[in-house]
């Protein structure tokens, strides 16, 4: 992998891109947790919520630019 490839990969890994995605994932996990209709959706809610929180924590440490 040359330096041009590395810089393009690093530019695509930015906080502005990933923080909103994981924030939406946290919201989806909360909705899944509080819905009263499906036990299967409820069963996956903690995993989705945990993935969103962990991803948001990691995304907060990514560079802004």
TORLOPA-209953 format. One line per field, with one value per residue (C-alpha): residue in one letter; residue number from 1; x, y, z. Coordinates in Angstrom, 2 decimals, always signed. Layout:
<sites>
aa [a, ...]
i [NUM, ...]
X [X, ...]
Y [Y, ...]
Z [Z, ...]
</sites>
This chain:
<sites>
aa [x, x, x, x, x, x, x, x, x, x, x, x, x, x, x, x, x, x, x, x, x, x, x, x, x, x, x, x, x, x, x, x, x, x, x, x, x, x, x, x, x, x, x, x, x, x, x, x, x, x, x, x, x, x, x, x, x, x, x, x, x, x, x, x, x]
i [1, 2, 3, 4, 5, 6, 7, 8, 9, 10, 11, 12, 13, 14, 15, 16, 17, 18, 19, 20, 21, 22, 23, 24, 25, 26, 27, 28, 29, 30, 31, 32, 33, 34, 35, 36, 37, 38, 39, 40, 41, 42, 43, 44, 45, 46, 47, 48, 49, 50, 51, 52, 53, 54, 55, 56, 57, 58, 59, 60, 61, 62, 63, 64, 65]
X [+0.00, +1.54, +1.15, -1.62, -3.77, -3.12, -4.04, -7.30, -8.21, -7.38, -9.43, -12.46, -12.16, -13.39, -15.39, -17.98, -18.98, -19.12, -20.52, -23.97, -24.17, -23.53, -25.85, -28.66, -27.72, -28.08, -31.52, -32.57, -31.39, -33.45, -36.56, -36.01, -35.68, -38.91, -41.22, -43.94, -44.68, -41.84, -39.74, -37.19, -36.59, -36.31, -33.77, -31.46, -31.92, -29.13, -26.64, -27.57, -27.43, -24.05, -22.63, -23.84, -22.32, -18.99, -18.86, -19.69, -16.95, -14.39, -15.63, -15.11, -11.39, -11.09, -9.60, -11.98, -10.41]
Y [+0.00, +3.30, +6.65, +7.82, +4.84, +5.38, +9.05, +8.35, +5.68, +7.97, +10.78, +8.51, +7.65, +10.92, +11.77, +13.81, +10.72, +8.09, +9.96, +10.58, +6.98, +5.59, +8.15, +6.88, +3.31, +4.21, +5.68, +2.57, +0.41, +2.45, +2.21, -1.54, -1.78, +0.09, -1.35, -3.71, -5.83, -8.22, -10.20, -10.95, -7.24, -6.73, -9.54, -7.79, -4.34, -4.59, -5.73, -2.86, -0.37, -1.67, -1.54, +2.04, +3.15, +1.44, +2.81, +6.31, +6.10, +5.05, +7.61, +10.36, +9.62, +9.84, +12.97, +15.77, +16.30]
Z [+0.00, -1.02, +0.78, -1.55, -0.59, +3.13, +3.01, +1.19, +3.73, +6.64, +5.12, +4.93, +8.63, +10.15, +13.24, +11.30, +9.32, +12.05, +15.08, +13.53, +12.29, +15.75, +17.36, +15.10, +16.04, +19.73, +19.00, +17.09, +19.99, +22.44, +20.28, +19.96, +23.74, +24.45, +21.80, +23.14, +20.04, +19.31, +21.76, +18.99, +18.39, +22.14, +22.28, +19.82, +21.33, +23.89, +21.25, +18.93, +21.78, +22.95, +19.43, +19.08, +22.39, +21.73, +18.19, +19.37, +21.98, +19.39, +16.84, +19.41, +19.32, +15.52, +13.93, +12.95, +9.54]
</sites>
